[in-house]
Amino acid sequence: MSRILIVDDDRALARSLQIHLTGEEHDVRLAHTLADGWDTISSDTPEIVFLDLKLPDGDSRTLLKRVLESHPEMIVVMITGHQDMQATIEAIRAGAFDFIRKPLDLDQVLAAVAKAGERLRSKSQPAAARAMPNVSPPAREIVGRSPVIVDLLKQIAVLSETRVTVVVQGLTGTGKELVARALHDAAGPSGPFVAVNCGGIVPTLLESELFGHERGSFTGAAARKIGKLELAGEGTIFFDEVGDLPLDLQAKLLRALQEEEFERVGGTRPIPLRARVMAATHRDLDAMVAEGVFRQDLFFRLAVARLHVPALRERAGDIPLIAEFLLGRIATQLGKPPVRLTEEAVEVLRRHSWPGNVRELRNVLTRAAAVTREDVIAVSDLELAPPPGRSAGAVSGEILPLREVEKRYVAEVLDRLGWNITRSAAALDISPTTLRKKINDYGLRGSPELG
């Protein structure tokens, strides 16, 4: 049995939780404001506190900090019905034990109580609360209330306290760079976020792009160039699609990471590597290591920690919230009044498989917002692509090798876009170099346009 305090201004919800938890033989008290919560904490000293993020008399993060400073052994679980990525990260970094999004799932609450009970029994609660750092607000928001997204934000909060290298993995269009930027922002960096698209730069220029070069170091090097690693300073260097990095550059990057220094092309003076290093890929690096196309030692150096960004189909319950968020931005970008989705349109979006993930959702909503003349988007305004492989000639119910499905889908995209390499690569979210390699590997034939 645990002594539990629920601080929430939703009296019906608080009472419901009290009934359920009392039925589990816990001693449960209620408070509905920050002031009442603090009074109860001071007088009754509960073991576990469920604390709503927004209360009538203020932001509960102030109470969280006060509680953990005066009662470091107390376990605080934050709960909220608001979409606030930064609040989640700050609360976890400040010392909150867990963070649960509303509408509350009783199983999640009971699981949190069980985990808290284990923590209390193990007596492993830190002796003092960590001070909340000054965290600048992120440029963009990771939107969602699903457990997988809340767990991702918790991981970002924990990793932001160290400078270990991180690999962000996920399917194309899931928002890997957004996650990397969120981690960069949460760490309160003293330098910029510098991104390098490893698949979007001609391999012969990539070394100079990364490390920089000295004047006269090669033909055309008319002046000294500062590379991305140097530009990042004490900020973050982010290698997007690191799986596309050529093997020779993998070796040079590994040395820079191991020695924590590098030299410009044609240079002799070591330059310290001070930036946090992050990488992202939609490819399976473990399989690439097994195939010998990605260095195992570099993989181990990069993947000290991993963050997995879930596919949109894994969190279909977040789609209405994401769509609402995106439509607000899209309307501003298009210079149009705000638009909304009909209930039927929301349901269609929820049922779609979203092979292109959030990027595909954004494109669908942008097109719909651009063509509608009303302030609502109906089902008829949505143009959803068929599942990959189906329109490319796959027989209904036929099970095909993944390679064959990709081959057919790439061929379909090329045909639909007139074999324009640049546009087709952008639609597939791969580099033109990677697309040309796939065309060659699959033996596809067409009339490629320049670009």
Contacts in CASP RR format, 6 or more apart in sequence:
PFRMAT RR
TARGET T0000
AUTHOR 0000-0000-0000
METHOD contacts of the structure
MODEL  1
MSRILIVDDDRALARSLQIHLTGEEHDVRLAHTLADGWDTISSDTPEIVF
LDLKLPDGDSRTLLKRVLESHPEMIVVMITGHQDMQATIEAIRAGAFDFI
RKPLDLDQVLAAVAKAGERLRSKSQPAAARAMPNVSPPAREIVGRSPVIV
DLLKQIAVLSETRVTVVVQGLTGTGKELVARALHDAAGPSGPFVAVNCGG
IVPTLLESELFGHERGSFTGAAARKIGKLELAGEGTIFFDEVGDLPLDLQ
AKLLRALQEEEFERVGGTRPIPLRARVMAATHRDLDAMVAEGVFRQDLFF
RLAVARLHVPALRERAGDIPLIAEFLLGRIATQLGKPPVRLTEEAVEVLR
RHSWPGNVRELRNVLTRAAAVTREDVIAVSDLELAPPPGRSAGAVSGEIL
PLREVEKRYVAEVLDRLGWNITRSAAALDISPTTLRKKINDYGLRGSPEL
G
1 25 0 8 1.000
1 26 0 8 1.000
1 27 0 8 1.000
2 26 0 8 1.000
2 27 0 8 1.000
2 47 0 8 1.000
2 48 0 8 1.000
2 113 0 8 1.000
2 116 0 8 1.000
2 117 0 8 1.000
2 120 0 8 1.000
3 26 0 8 1.000
3 27 0 8 1.000
3 29 0 8 1.000
3 44 0 8 1.000
3 45 0 8 1.000
3 46 0 8 1.000
3 47 0 8 1.000
3 48 0 8 1.000
4 21 0 8 1.000
4 26 0 8 1.000
4 27 0 8 1.000
4 28 0 8 1.000
4 29 0 8 1.000
4 46 0 8 1.000
4 47 0 8 1.000
4 48 0 8 1.000
4 49 0 8 1.000
4 50 0 8 1.000
4 113 0 8 1.000
5 28 0 8 1.000
5 29 0 8 1.000
5 30 0 8 1.000
5 31 0 8 1.000
5 37 0 8 1.000
5 40 0 8 1.000
5 41 0 8 1.000
5 44 0 8 1.000
5 46 0 8 1.000
5 48 0 8 1.000
5 49 0 8 1.000
5 50 0 8 1.000
6 14 0 8 1.000
6 17 0 8 1.000
6 18 0 8 1.000
6 28 0 8 1.000
6 29 0 8 1.000
6 30 0 8 1.000
6 31 0 8 1.000
6 49 0 8 1.000
6 50 0 8 1.000
7 30 0 8 1.000
7 31 0 8 1.000
7 32 0 8 1.000
7 33 0 8 1.000
7 34 0 8 1.000
7 36 0 8 1.000
7 37 0 8 1.000
7 40 0 8 1.000
7 49 0 8 1.000
7 50 0 8 1.000
7 51 0 8 1.000
7 52 0 8 1.000
7 55 0 8 1.000
7 60 0 8 1.000
7 63 0 8 1.000
8 14 0 8 1.000
8 17 0 8 1.000
8 30 0 8 1.000
8 32 0 8 1.000
8 50 0 8 1.000
8 51 0 8 1.000
8 52 0 8 1.000
8 55 0 8 1.000
8 79 0 8 1.000
9 32 0 8 1.000
9 33 0 8 1.000
9 52 0 8 1.000
9 55 0 8 1.000
9 56 0 8 1.000
10 52 0 8 1.000
11 30 0 8 1.000
11 32 0 8 1.000
13 102 0 8 1.000
13 104 0 8 1.000
14 30 0 8 1.000
14 32 0 8 1.000
15 30 0 8 1.000
17 28 0 8 1.000
17 50 0 8 1.000
17 104 0 8 1.000
17 109 0 8 1.000
18 28 0 8 1.000
18 30 0 8 1.000
20 106 0 8 1.000
20 109 0 8 1.000
20 110 0 8 1.000
21 28 0 8 1.000
21 109 0 8 1.000
21 113 0 8 1.000
22 28 0 8 1.000
24 110 0 8 1.000
24 113 0 8 1.000
26 113 0 8 1.000
29 40 0 8 1.000
29 44 0 8 1.000
29 46 0 8 1.000
31 37 0 8 1.000
31 39 0 8 1.000
31 40 0 8 1.000
32 55 0 8 1.000
32 56 0 8 1.000
33 55 0 8 1.000
33 56 0 8 1.000
33 57 0 8 1.000
34 55 0 8 1.000
34 57 0 8 1.000
34 58 0 8 1.000
34 60 0 8 1.000
34 62 0 8 1.000
34 63 0 8 1.000
35 57 0 8 1.000
37 63 0 8 1.000
38 63 0 8 1.000
38 66 0 8 1.000
38 67 0 8 1.000
40 46 0 8 1.000
41 49 0 8 1.000
41 67 0 8 1.000
41 71 0 8 1.000
41 74 0 8 1.000
45 71 0 8 1.000
45 74 0 8 1.000
46 74 0 8 1.000
47 74 0 8 1.000
47 75 0 8 1.000
47 116 0 8 1.000
47 117 0 8 1.000
47 120 0 8 1.000
48 74 0 8 1.000
48 75 0 8 1.000
48 76 0 8 1.000
48 77 0 8 1.000
48 113 0 8 1.000
48 116 0 8 1.000
48 117 0 8 1.000
48 120 0 8 1.000
49 67 0 8 1.000
49 74 0 8 1.000
49 75 0 8 1.000
49 76 0 8 1.000
49 77 0 8 1.000
50 77 0 8 1.000
50 79 0 8 1.000
50 109 0 8 1.000
51 60 0 8 1.000
51 63 0 8 1.000
51 64 0 8 1.000
51 76 0 8 1.000
51 77 0 8 1.000
51 78 0 8 1.000
51 79 0 8 1.000
52 60 0 8 1.000
52 78 0 8 1.000
52 79 0 8 1.000
52 80 0 8 1.000
53 59 0 8 1.000
53 60 0 8 1.000
53 61 0 8 1.000
53 78 0 8 1.000
53 79 0 8 1.000
53 80 0 8 1.000
53 81 0 8 1.000
53 82 0 8 1.000
53 84 0 8 1.000
53 87 0 8 1.000
53 91 0 8 1.000
54 60 0 8 1.000
54 80 0 8 1.000
54 81 0 8 1.000
54 82 0 8 1.000
60 78 0 8 1.000
61 87 0 8 1.000
61 90 0 8 1.000
61 91 0 8 1.000
61 94 0 8 1.000
61 132 0 8 1.000
64 76 0 8 1.000
64 78 0 8 1.000
64 91 0 8 1.000
64 94 0 8 1.000
64 95 0 8 1.000
64 96 0 8 1.000
65 94 0 8 1.000
65 129 0 8 1.000
65 132 0 8 1.000
67 74 0 8 1.000
67 76 0 8 1.000
68 74 0 8 1.000
68 76 0 8 1.000
68 94 0 8 1.000
68 95 0 8 1.000
68 129 0 8 1.000
69 128 0 8 1.000
69 129 0 8 1.000
72 125 0 8 1.000
72 126 0 8 1.000
72 127 0 8 1.000
72 128 0 8 1.000
72 129 0 8 1.000
73 125 0 8 1.000
75 97 0 8 1.000
75 116 0 8 1.000
75 117 0 8 1.000
75 119 0 8 1.000
75 120 0 8 1.000
75 125 0 8 1.000
76 95 0 8 1.000
76 96 0 8 1.000
76 97 0 8 1.000
77 96 0 8 1.000
77 97 0 8 1.000
77 98 0 8 1.000
77 99 0 8 1.000
77 100 0 8 1.000
77 112 0 8 1.000
77 116 0 8 1.000
78 88 0 8 1.000
78 91 0 8 1.000
78 96 0 8 1.000
78 98 0 8 1.000
78 99 0 8 1.000
78 100 0 8 1.000
79 99 0 8 1.000
79 100 0 8 1.000
79 101 0 8 1.000
79 102 0 8 1.000
79 104 0 8 1.000
80 87 0 8 1.000
80 99 0 8 1.000
80 101 0 8 1.000
80 102 0 8 1.000
81 101 0 8 1.000
81 102 0 8 1.000
81 103 0 8 1.000
81 145 0 8 1.000
83 141 0 8 1.000
83 143 0 8 1.000
83 144 0 8 1.000
83 145 0 8 1.000
83 321 0 8 1.000
83 325 0 8 1.000
85 138 0 8 1.000
85 141 0 8 1.000
85 142 0 8 1.000
85 143 0 8 1.000
85 153 0 8 1.000
85 182 0 8 1.000
86 135 0 8 1.000
86 137 0 8 1.000
86 138 0 8 1.000
86 186 0 8 1.000
88 99 0 8 1.000
88 150 0 8 1.000
88 153 0 8 1.000
88 154 0 8 1.000
88 157 0 8 1.000
89 135 0 8 1.000
89 153 0 8 1.000
89 156 0 8 1.000
89 157 0 8 1.000
89 160 0 8 1.000
89 182 0 8 1.000
89 186 0 8 1.000
90 132 0 8 1.000
90 135 0 8 1.000
90 157 0 8 1.000
91 99 0 8 1.000
92 99 0 8 1.000
92 153 0 8 1.000
92 154 0 8 1.000
92 157 0 8 1.000
92 158 0 8 1.000
93 130 0 8 1.000
93 132 0 8 1.000
93 133 0 8 1.000
93 135 0 8 1.000
93 157 0 8 1.000
93 158 0 8 1.000
93 160 0 8 1.000
93 161 0 8 1.000
93 186 0 8 1.000
94 129 0 8 1.000
94 130 0 8 1.000
94 132 0 8 1.000
95 129 0 8 1.000
95 130 0 8 1.000
97 112 0 8 1.000
97 115 0 8 1.000
97 116 0 8 1.000
97 119 0 8 1.000
98 112 0 8 1.000
98 115 0 8 1.000
98 116 0 8 1.000
98 154 0 8 1.000
99 150 0 8 1.000
99 153 0 8 1.000
99 154 0 8 1.000
100 108 0 8 1.000
100 109 0 8 1.000
100 112 0 8 1.000
100 150 0 8 1.000
101 144 0 8 1.000
101 145 0 8 1.000
101 146 0 8 1.000
101 150 0 8 1.000
102 145 0 8 1.000
108 147 0 8 1.000
119 125 0 8 1.000
130 161 0 8 1.000
133 188 0 8 1.000
134 188 0 8 1.000
135 160 0 8 1.000
135 185 0 8 1.000
135 186 0 8 1.000
135 188 0 8 1.000
136 185 0 8 1.000
136 188 0 8 1.000
137 185 0 8 1.000
138 181 0 8 1.000
138 182 0 8 1.000
138 185 0 8 1.000
138 186 0 8 1.000
139 181 0 8 1.000
139 185 0 8 1.000
140 178 0 8 1.000
140 181 0 8 1.000
140 182 0 8 1.000
141 325 0 8 1.000
142 149 0 8 1.000
142 152 0 8 1.000
142 153 0 8 1.000
142 178 0 8 1.000
142 179 0 8 1.000
142 182 0 8 1.000
143 149 0 8 1.000
143 318 0 8 1.000
143 321 0 8 1.000
143 322 0 8 1.000
143 325 0 8 1.000
144 315 0 8 1.000
144 318 0 8 1.000
144 321 0 8 1.000
144 322 0 8 1.000
145 318 0 8 1.000
145 321 0 8 1.000
146 310 0 8 1.000
146 314 0 8 1.000
146 315 0 8 1.000
146 317 0 8 1.000
146 318 0 8 1.000
148 310 0 8 1.000
148 314 0 8 1.000
148 315 0 8 1.000
149 310 0 8 1.000
149 315 0 8 1.000
149 318 0 8 1.000
152 179 0 8 1.000
152 307 0 8 1.000
152 308 0 8 1.000
152 309 0 8 1.000
152 310 0 8 1.000
153 182 0 8 1.000
155 307 0 8 1.000
156 179 0 8 1.000
156 182 0 8 1.000
156 183 0 8 1.000
156 186 0 8 1.000
156 307 0 8 1.000
157 186 0 8 1.000
159 166 0 8 1.000
159 183 0 8 1.000
159 305 0 8 1.000
159 307 0 8 1.000
160 183 0 8 1.000
160 186 0 8 1.000
160 187 0 8 1.000
160 188 0 8 1.000
161 187 0 8 1.000
163 187 0 8 1.000
163 276 0 8 1.000
164 304 0 8 1.000
164 305 0 8 1.000
165 257 0 8 1.000
165 276 0 8 1.000
165 277 0 8 1.000
165 278 0 8 1.000
165 279 0 8 1.000
165 301 0 8 1.000
165 302 0 8 1.000
165 303 0 8 1.000
165 304 0 8 1.000
165 305 0 8 1.000
166 180 0 8 1.000
166 183 0 8 1.000
166 276 0 8 1.000
166 277 0 8 1.000
166 278 0 8 1.000
166 279 0 8 1.000
166 304 0 8 1.000
166 305 0 8 1.000
166 306 0 8 1.000
166 307 0 8 1.000
167 242 0 8 1.000
167 278 0 8 1.000
167 279 0 8 1.000
167 280 0 8 1.000
167 281 0 8 1.000
167 285 0 8 1.000
167 302 0 8 1.000
167 303 0 8 1.000
167 305 0 8 1.000
167 306 0 8 1.000
167 307 0 8 1.000
168 176 0 8 1.000
168 179 0 8 1.000
168 180 0 8 1.000
168 278 0 8 1.000
168 279 0 8 1.000
168 280 0 8 1.000
168 306 0 8 1.000
168 307 0 8 1.000
168 309 0 8 1.000
169 176 0 8 1.000
169 280 0 8 1.000
169 281 0 8 1.000
169 282 0 8 1.000
169 285 0 8 1.000
169 306 0 8 1.000
169 307 0 8 1.000
169 308 0 8 1.000
169 309 0 8 1.000
170 176 0 8 1.000
170 280 0 8 1.000
170 281 0 8 1.000
170 282 0 8 1.000
170 308 0 8 1.000
170 309 0 8 1.000
170 310 0 8 1.000
170 311 0 8 1.000
171 282 0 8 1.000
171 309 0 8 1.000
171 311 0 8 1.000
171 356 0 8 1.000
171 357 0 8 1.000
172 282 0 8 1.000
172 356 0 8 1.000
172 357 0 8 1.000
172 359 0 8 1.000
172 428 0 8 1.000
172 429 0 8 1.000
172 430 0 8 1.000
173 282 0 8 1.000
173 356 0 8 1.000
173 357 0 8 1.000
173 358 0 8 1.000
173 359 0 8 1.000
173 360 0 8 1.000
173 429 0 8 1.000
174 309 0 8 1.000
174 310 0 8 1.000
174 311 0 8 1.000
174 312 0 8 1.000
174 357 0 8 1.000
174 358 0 8 1.000
175 309 0 8 1.000
175 357 0 8 1.000
175 358 0 8 1.000
175 359 0 8 1.000
176 240 0 8 1.000
176 280 0 8 1.000
176 281 0 8 1.000
176 282 0 8 1.000
176 309 0 8 1.000
177 195 0 8 1.000
177 238 0 8 1.000
177 240 0 8 1.000
177 280 0 8 1.000
179 307 0 8 1.000
179 309 0 8 1.000
180 193 0 8 1.000
180 236 0 8 1.000
180 238 0 8 1.000
180 278 0 8 1.000
180 280 0 8 1.000
181 193 0 8 1.000
183 236 0 8 1.000
183 278 0 8 1.000
183 307 0 8 1.000
184 193 0 8 1.000
184 235 0 8 1.000
184 236 0 8 1.000
184 238 0 8 1.000
184 276 0 8 1.000
184 278 0 8 1.000
187 236 0 8 1.000
187 276 0 8 1.000
189 234 0 8 1.000
189 235 0 8 1.000
189 236 0 8 1.000
189 276 0 8 1.000
190 234 0 8 1.000
190 235 0 8 1.000
191 232 0 8 1.000
191 233 0 8 1.000
191 234 0 8 1.000
191 235 0 8 1.000
191 236 0 8 1.000
191 275 0 8 1.000
192 231 0 8 1.000
192 232 0 8 1.000
192 233 0 8 1.000
192 235 0 8 1.000
192 236 0 8 1.000
193 232 0 8 1.000
193 235 0 8 1.000
193 236 0 8 1.000
193 238 0 8 1.000
194 228 0 8 1.000
194 231 0 8 1.000
194 232 0 8 1.000
194 235 0 8 1.000
194 236 0 8 1.000
194 237 0 8 1.000
194 238 0 8 1.000
194 275 0 8 1.000
195 238 0 8 1.000
195 240 0 8 1.000
196 209 0 8 1.000
196 210 0 8 1.000
196 228 0 8 1.000
196 237 0 8 1.000
196 238 0 8 1.000
196 239 0 8 1.000
196 240 0 8 1.000
197 240 0 8 1.000
197 241 0 8 1.000
197 431 0 8 1.000
198 206 0 8 1.000
198 239 0 8 1.000
198 240 0 8 1.000
198 241 0 8 1.000
198 242 0 8 1.000
198 243 0 8 1.000
198 244 0 8 1.000
198 245 0 8 1.000
199 240 0 8 1.000
199 241 0 8 1.000
199 244 0 8 1.000
199 245 0 8 1.000
199 430 0 8 1.000
199 431 0 8 1.000
199 433 0 8 1.000
199 434 0 8 1.000
200 241 0 8 1.000
200 244 0 8 1.000
200 431 0 8 1.000
200 432 0 8 1.000
200 433 0 8 1.000
201 209 0 8 1.000
202 433 0 8 1.000
203 246 0 8 1.000
203 249 0 8 1.000
203 433 0 8 1.000
206 245 0 8 1.000
206 246 0 8 1.000
206 249 0 8 1.000
207 249 0 8 1.000
207 252 0 8 1.000
207 265 0 8 1.000
208 218 0 8 1.000
208 221 0 8 1.000
208 225 0 8 1.000
208 227 0 8 1.000
208 265 0 8 1.000
209 227 0 8 1.000
209 228 0 8 1.000
210 227 0 8 1.000
210 228 0 8 1.000
210 229 0 8 1.000
210 249 0 8 1.000
210 252 0 8 1.000
210 253 0 8 1.000
211 227 0 8 1.000
211 229 0 8 1.000
211 230 0 8 1.000
211 252 0 8 1.000
211 256 0 8 1.000
211 262 0 8 1.000
211 263 0 8 1.000
211 264 0 8 1.000
211 265 0 8 1.000
212 225 0 8 1.000
212 226 0 8 1.000
212 227 0 8 1.000
212 228 0 8 1.000
212 229 0 8 1.000
212 230 0 8 1.000
212 264 0 8 1.000
212 265 0 8 1.000
213 221 0 8 1.000
213 224 0 8 1.000
213 225 0 8 1.000
213 264 0 8 1.000
213 265 0 8 1.000
213 266 0 8 1.000
213 267 0 8 1.000
214 221 0 8 1.000
214 224 0 8 1.000
214 264 0 8 1.000
214 265 0 8 1.000
214 266 0 8 1.000
214 267 0 8 1.000
215 221 0 8 1.000
215 222 0 8 1.000
215 223 0 8 1.000
215 224 0 8 1.000
216 222 0 8 1.000
216 266 0 8 1.000
217 264 0 8 1.000
217 265 0 8 1.000
217 266 0 8 1.000
217 267 0 8 1.000
218 265 0 8 1.000
218 266 0 8 1.000
221 265 0 8 1.000
224 264 0 8 1.000
225 264 0 8 1.000
227 264 0 8 1.000
228 237 0 8 1.000
229 237 0 8 1.000
229 256 0 8 1.000
229 262 0 8 1.000
229 271 0 8 1.000
229 273 0 8 1.000
229 275 0 8 1.000
230 264 0 8 1.000
230 271 0 8 1.000
232 274 0 8 1.000
232 275 0 8 1.000
233 274 0 8 1.000
233 275 0 8 1.000
234 274 0 8 1.000
234 275 0 8 1.000
235 274 0 8 1.000
235 275 0 8 1.000
235 276 0 8 1.000
236 275 0 8 1.000
236 276 0 8 1.000
236 277 0 8 1.000
236 278 0 8 1.000
237 275 0 8 1.000
237 276 0 8 1.000
237 277 0 8 1.000
237 278 0 8 1.000
238 278 0 8 1.000
238 279 0 8 1.000
238 280 0 8 1.000
239 245 0 8 1.000
239 253 0 8 1.000
239 277 0 8 1.000
239 278 0 8 1.000
239 279 0 8 1.000
239 280 0 8 1.000
240 279 0 8 1.000
240 280 0 8 1.000
241 280 0 8 1.000
241 281 0 8 1.000
241 282 0 8 1.000
241 283 0 8 1.000
241 431 0 8 1.000
242 279 0 8 1.000
242 280 0 8 1.000
242 281 0 8 1.000
242 285 0 8 1.000
242 302 0 8 1.000
243 281 0 8 1.000
243 283 0 8 1.000
243 285 0 8 1.000
243 288 0 8 1.000
243 294 0 8 1.000
244 431 0 8 1.000
244 433 0 8 1.000
244 434 0 8 1.000
245 253 0 8 1.000
247 293 0 8 1.000
247 295 0 8 1.000
250 294 0 8 1.000
250 295 0 8 1.000
250 298 0 8 1.000
251 295 0 8 1.000
251 298 0 8 1.000
252 262 0 8 1.000
253 298 0 8 1.000
254 295 0 8 1.000
254 297 0 8 1.000
254 298 0 8 1.000
254 301 0 8 1.000
255 262 0 8 1.000
256 262 0 8 1.000
256 273 0 8 1.000
257 273 0 8 1.000
257 277 0 8 1.000
257 298 0 8 1.000
257 301 0 8 1.000
257 302 0 8 1.000
258 301 0 8 1.000
259 270 0 8 1.000
259 273 0 8 1.000
260 272 0 8 1.000
260 273 0 8 1.000
261 270 0 8 1.000
261 271 0 8 1.000
261 272 0 8 1.000
261 273 0 8 1.000
262 270 0 8 1.000
262 271 0 8 1.000
262 273 0 8 1.000
263 269 0 8 1.000
263 270 0 8 1.000
263 271 0 8 1.000
264 271 0 8 1.000
277 302 0 8 1.000
279 302 0 8 1.000
282 429 0 8 1.000
285 294 0 8 1.000
285 299 0 8 1.000
285 303 0 8 1.000
286 299 0 8 1.000
288 294 0 8 1.000
289 295 0 8 1.000
289 296 0 8 1.000
289 299 0 8 1.000
311 354 0 8 1.000
311 357 0 8 1.000
312 318 0 8 1.000
312 319 0 8 1.000
312 322 0 8 1.000
312 354 0 8 1.000
312 356 0 8 1.000
312 357 0 8 1.000
312 358 0 8 1.000
312 360 0 8 1.000
312 361 0 8 1.000
313 353 0 8 1.000
313 354 0 8 1.000
316 350 0 8 1.000
317 350 0 8 1.000
319 346 0 8 1.000
319 349 0 8 1.000
319 350 0 8 1.000
319 361 0 8 1.000
320 341 0 8 1.000
320 346 0 8 1.000
320 349 0 8 1.000
320 350 0 8 1.000
322 358 0 8 1.000
322 361 0 8 1.000
323 341 0 8 1.000
323 346 0 8 1.000
323 349 0 8 1.000
323 361 0 8 1.000
323 365 0 8 1.000
324 340 0 8 1.000
324 341 0 8 1.000
326 361 0 8 1.000
326 362 0 8 1.000
326 365 0 8 1.000
327 338 0 8 1.000
327 339 0 8 1.000
327 340 0 8 1.000
327 341 0 8 1.000
327 365 0 8 1.000
327 369 0 8 1.000
327 377 0 8 1.000
328 338 0 8 1.000
330 339 0 8 1.000
330 362 0 8 1.000
330 365 0 8 1.000
330 366 0 8 1.000
330 369 0 8 1.000
331 337 0 8 1.000
331 338 0 8 1.000
331 339 0 8 1.000
331 369 0 8 1.000
334 366 0 8 1.000
334 369 0 8 1.000
334 370 0 8 1.000
336 369 0 8 1.000
337 375 0 8 1.000
338 375 0 8 1.000
339 369 0 8 1.000
339 372 0 8 1.000
339 374 0 8 1.000
339 375 0 8 1.000
339 376 0 8 1.000
339 377 0 8 1.000
340 375 0 8 1.000
340 376 0 8 1.000
340 377 0 8 1.000
341 349 0 8 1.000
341 376 0 8 1.000
341 377 0 8 1.000
342 376 0 8 1.000
342 377 0 8 1.000
342 378 0 8 1.000
342 379 0 8 1.000
344 378 0 8 1.000
344 379 0 8 1.000
345 377 0 8 1.000
345 378 0 8 1.000
345 379 0 8 1.000
345 381 0 8 1.000
345 382 0 8 1.000
348 379 0 8 1.000
348 382 0 8 1.000
348 384 0 8 1.000
349 361 0 8 1.000
349 364 0 8 1.000
349 382 0 8 1.000
352 384 0 8 1.000
353 387 0 8 1.000
354 360 0 8 1.000
354 361 0 8 1.000
355 385 0 8 1.000
355 387 0 8 1.000
355 388 0 8 1.000
356 429 0 8 1.000
359 429 0 8 1.000
360 385 0 8 1.000
364 382 0 8 1.000
364 383 0 8 1.000
364 384 0 8 1.000
365 377 0 8 1.000
367 383 0 8 1.000
368 377 0 8 1.000
368 381 0 8 1.000
368 382 0 8 1.000
368 383 0 8 1.000
369 377 0 8 1.000
371 381 0 8 1.000
372 378 0 8 1.000
372 381 0 8 1.000
388 405 0 8 1.000
388 406 0 8 1.000
388 409 0 8 1.000
389 400 0 8 1.000
389 405 0 8 1.000
389 408 0 8 1.000
389 409 0 8 1.000
389 412 0 8 1.000
390 396 0 8 1.000
391 412 0 8 1.000
392 405 0 8 1.000
392 408 0 8 1.000
392 409 0 8 1.000
392 411 0 8 1.000
392 412 0 8 1.000
393 408 0 8 1.000
394 400 0 8 1.000
394 405 0 8 1.000
394 408 0 8 1.000
400 408 0 8 1.000
406 438 0 8 1.000
407 442 0 8 1.000
407 444 0 8 1.000
410 424 0 8 1.000
410 428 0 8 1.000
410 435 0 8 1.000
410 438 0 8 1.000
410 439 0 8 1.000
410 442 0 8 1.000
410 444 0 8 1.000
411 442 0 8 1.000
411 444 0 8 1.000
413 424 0 8 1.000
413 427 0 8 1.000
413 428 0 8 1.000
414 424 0 8 1.000
414 439 0 8 1.000
414 444 0 8 1.000
414 446 0 8 1.000
417 423 0 8 1.000
417 424 0 8 1.000
417 427 0 8 1.000
418 424 0 8 1.000
418 447 0 8 1.000
418 449 0 8 1.000
419 446 0 8 1.000
419 447 0 8 1.000
419 448 0 8 1.000
419 449 0 8 1.000
420 448 0 8 1.000
420 449 0 8 1.000
420 451 0 8 1.000
421 432 0 8 1.000
421 435 0 8 1.000
421 436 0 8 1.000
421 448 0 8 1.000
421 449 0 8 1.000
421 450 0 8 1.000
421 451 0 8 1.000
422 432 0 8 1.000
422 451 0 8 1.000
424 435 0 8 1.000
425 431 0 8 1.000
425 432 0 8 1.000
425 434 0 8 1.000
425 435 0 8 1.000
428 435 0 8 1.000
430 438 0 8 1.000
432 451 0 8 1.000
438 444 0 8 1.000
439 448 0 8 1.000
END
